[in-house]
Amino acid sequence: MSVQPAPWPEPDRRIAAAIAAKYRGRRARPLAVQIRDRLGEWLHDADFVAAFGVRGRPGWSPSRLALVTVLQRVENLTDRQAAEAARNRLDWQYLLGLPLDDPGFDHTVLAEFRTRVADAGLEHLVLDALLTRLAEAGLLSAGGKQRTDSTHVAAAVAALNRLELVGESIRAALEALAAAHPQWLAGRICVPDFADRYGSPMTGWRPPVSQAKRDALAIVYARDGYRLLEAVHDQHAPAWLAQIPAVDVLRQVLVQHYTRTVTSRGREVITRREKAPEGDGLPPGHIRIASPYDTDARWGVKREEFWLGYKLHVTETCDDAAPCGCRQPGGHTPAGRPGRTGDRHEAACPQLRPNLITHVATTDATVTDNRMTEPIHDALADMSLTPGRHYLDSGYLSAALVVSELARHGITLIGPLLADCSAQARAGKGYARADFTIDYDTRTVTCPQGRKATSWTPCTQYGKPAIVATFATSDCGPCPARTLCTTGRRRQLSLLPRELAEAQTTIRAAEHTLGFQADYARRAGVEGTIHQAISHGARRARYRGLPKTRLDHIFMACALNLLRLEAFWNGTPLDRRRTSHLSRLELGLAA
């Protein structure tokens, strides 16, 4: 399939006439119609050329398939429903420039389009194009206020424990081999035995109750898996069998969960890996496969939440409306229409701008929030949408990030820093780091008992500069307050460099002021955006694999922006507040 770039056709005259007749006067036109009328052609086929070949029969316009995918996310439609909507609905045909008798496309075209765009790494193109058009329209600009938050995303696969994971990995490899070369597989394994153990999904049966039987079954799974891999990699087996993805996944799962050794007498010994120091150790969570069907999904934990899948980061604007003349006291607008009081703008006010999503990022579940602060700012800088003030929770912040991001992009990070996580600070008693007196000029640290550290050692911890101050054992040993300070023979403190320590002290002092708390309250609004994303399916991945999940979230962000623009264009803000009858009665009595 190839692409021959062409501009969007003009809307069919009959369709345009029908829509004009159906939506007369002040009746709001459908979103698809407003997108075409107000934004014009904001996507181009030429932008998607890298995802398609240069030869072959021309396919459907990729830019218009992107529009269909965005509208599909607006209305939470399946591929089949979206294809039917493009074939039957006048508003969609108006947007896409299709004639009234256009036969449309088969619903499988959407799946192929998503695969091609994700594989080519063009998933950000649609959101970037929309933001560029909105910036040209004056609805977005750099230097304003933005806020960010994250939420968990469950993968579109079953959550498996370690025993089920190994068994399901063998089952997936057997299924792939049976489909690719059934004759070879039948000659290398005992089909009845393997069918008895791996004929049905691991989630469809109940594992043994006793731990001993589960441990024995885990070894049986390992022996079957190694036998299968030896057969695949045998010199007489077709070489292409080892290239089947499910076979390589099985190999990785076995390596991550078992150790296999051969004794001097030629006896094979297989043992399960367990956490160190008792066992051989398990691989880190960010590389450990959790499902043979989605090798990108990882186990993540955030406070009390524990899930298998990904993490979604959403950034949106949160600027105040600029001063204007449409706010009038007395409950009347300049046009004399009652009901628009005090804090509301006219729908046509040129200073009123909707909150719009400027960036979305999807990562595996093990990526912490603070590792995404710099990439988010770099992406916003590439789009010339860098905020002047960025509101974040403590997970995204550190003293080093506050200093570095102000220097790199001129962004002021607003939010509370993570609290001291030492055992003394968590317990609320004893001597925490804040109880020590630190003098960077003389390089001395004094404990609450008046003893000074005997060493001041600059070093690198986790790739970042730090200072380690160590107290003498002769001072800490006989100290009457040693139980309040340390459980070891002496106390050691890890300190930040001077510049970062001063910034940390300043930020933590400001956190308790009323001005900071009133300003930081702006970040709470992003919770509503997360809720809106969840209502459009953000908490459950629709596809397997990180590339397609990332693409889906980006198209979802475009859909949410268009819904907000529709409310903005129609003068019906999405965050309008409703007053209950009881509240109205209370207000009336108070008046």
Summary of the structure (lengths in Angstrom):
residues: 591
radius of gyration: 30.4
end to end distance: 69.9
largest distance: 97.6
contacts: 1695
relative contact order: 0.11
helix: 46%
strand: 14%
